């Protein structure tokens, strides 16, 4: 059995009301990355990412899709 990753949102169209996103971040100078817990809409994640970018200029913040693992038959 293989594990499949399935996104909770649509990866092609990003509308403000689309669910299944969270805020991810990357350090601009170091090899660090991560994400904040909590699922929200694309619009909410984008607004939170912009607010965090204003507070911490040494990191890049962005909305990212939430993926869940599912058992597959492959």
C-alpha positions as CSV (number, residue, x, y, z in Angstrom):
1,X,0.0,0.0,0.0
2,X,1.2,3.5,-0.9
3,X,0.4,6.7,0.9
4,X,-1.2,9.4,-1.2
5,X,-1.2,13.1,-0.5
6,X,-4.4,14.9,-1.1
7,X,-4.8,18.7,-0.9
8,X,-7.7,20.2,1.1
9,X,-8.1,23.0,-1.4
10,X,-7.9,23.7,-5.1
11,X,-4.3,24.2,-6.2
12,X,-5.2,25.9,-9.5
13,X,-7.6,28.6,-8.6
14,X,-7.0,30.8,-5.5
15,X,-10.1,32.6,-4.5
16,X,-10.4,34.4,-1.2
17,X,-13.1,32.1,0.1
18,X,-11.4,28.8,-0.8
19,X,-10.8,26.7,2.3
20,X,-7.8,24.4,3.0
21,X,-4.9,26.9,3.5
22,X,-2.4,27.8,6.2
23,X,0.5,30.2,6.5
24,X,3.9,28.9,5.6
25,X,7.2,30.7,6.2
26,X,10.9,30.6,5.0
27,X,13.9,32.4,6.4
28,X,15.6,34.7,3.9
29,X,19.2,34.1,5.3
30,X,19.1,30.7,7.0
31,X,17.9,27.3,5.9
32,X,14.8,27.2,8.0
33,X,11.2,26.8,7.0
34,X,7.9,25.9,8.7
35,X,4.2,26.6,8.9
36,X,1.6,27.8,11.4
37,X,-1.1,25.4,12.6
38,X,-4.7,26.1,11.8
39,X,-6.7,25.8,8.6
40,X,-8.2,28.9,7.1
41,X,-9.4,30.3,3.8
42,X,-7.0,31.6,1.2
43,X,-8.0,35.2,1.9
44,X,-7.4,34.8,5.6
45,X,-4.1,33.2,5.1
46,X,-3.0,35.9,2.6
47,X,-3.9,38.7,5.1
48,X,-2.2,36.9,8.0
49,X,1.0,36.4,5.8
50,X,1.1,40.1,4.9
51,X,0.7,41.1,8.5
52,X,3.5,38.7,9.6
53,X,5.8,39.9,6.8
54,X,5.4,43.5,8.1
55,X,6.4,42.4,11.6
56,X,9.3,40.1,10.7
57,X,11.2,41.3,7.6
58,X,13.9,38.5,7.8
59,X,11.3,35.9,6.8
60,X,9.0,35.3,3.8
61,X,5.4,34.4,4.6
62,X,2.9,32.9,2.1
63,X,-0.4,31.0,2.0
64,X,0.1,27.3,1.3
65,X,-2.2,24.3,0.8
66,X,-2.8,21.8,3.6
67,X,-2.1,18.2,2.5
68,X,-3.4,15.1,4.2
69,X,-2.1,11.5,3.9
70,X,-4.5,8.9,2.6
71,X,-4.0,5.2,2.1
72,X,-3.9,4.2,-1.6
73,X,-3.9,1.0,-3.6
74,X,-0.9,1.8,-5.8
